[in-house]
Amino acid sequence: MSSPRAPRIGVMGGTFDPIHHGHLVAASEVAQSLDLDEVVFVPTGQPWQKPDVSAAEHRYLMTVIATASNPRFTVSRVDVDRGGPTYTTDTLRDLRAQRPDAEFFFITGADAIAQIFTWRDHDELWRLAHFVAVSRPGHVLNIDDLPPEGVSQLEVPALAISSTDCRSRVHRGYPVWYLVPDGVVQYIAKHHLYRSMA
Ligand code: ATP
């Protein structure tokens, strides 16, 4: 009898301030292409060097609302509860400790993978997870300088949406309907997020 395969878990880390359809489409496409059993969204902790980022609890709750309808999507509090700046090596170590049986796939957009050499302990990342770099409008996807066994790339449906633009739209009184899930639009309004910004 063949032994059951290890669960395959995608990890979508982000500030999610707010979570938008670009994040959700990327996660869904990677889940489909790599036959993942689950994608866990991991909102970052409160970065002390970025005082204008919304409270971690708001970002966590918007992520829960946005992912609730997809049975393969879950949300983890590991980075929110650890607090302080988030380092992906810590995120992956914590998730691996919770699920030692699983194989992990860390999802990054083209902009994020281009910065990976600046991440703390970046040379350790490759043994903690396989990295999947996804296309993002306005950014060149290039993984040539990264270890080929550690990273693969995937074209995902192109949605030119960023959290920065969503925040700016709310601040200027423009709608974010259809850029973020309906429940997130309502959460932003209820909690008066992004009205006043530096
Ligand atoms: P901000 O504008 O505040 O910098 P963001 O829109 O880049 O935010 P993050 O929460 O920083 O969102 O992104 C989390 C991850 O999702 C990163 O790896 C990022 O590259 C990826 N990502 C964000 N938006 C998209 C998109 N539209 N298409 C593909 N990947 C995306």
Boltz pocket constraint, residues with backbone or C-beta under 6 A from the ligand:
constraints:
  - pocket:
      binder: B
      contacts: [[A, 13], [A, 14], [A, 15], [A, 16], [A, 17], [A, 18], [A, 21], [A, 22], [A, 23], [A, 26], [A, 107], [A, 108], [A, 109], [A, 110], [A, 111], [A, 112], [A, 134], [A, 135], [A, 136], [A, 137], [A, 157], [A, 159], [A, 160], [A, 161], [A, 162], [A, 163], [A, 164], [A, 165]]
      max_distance: 6.0
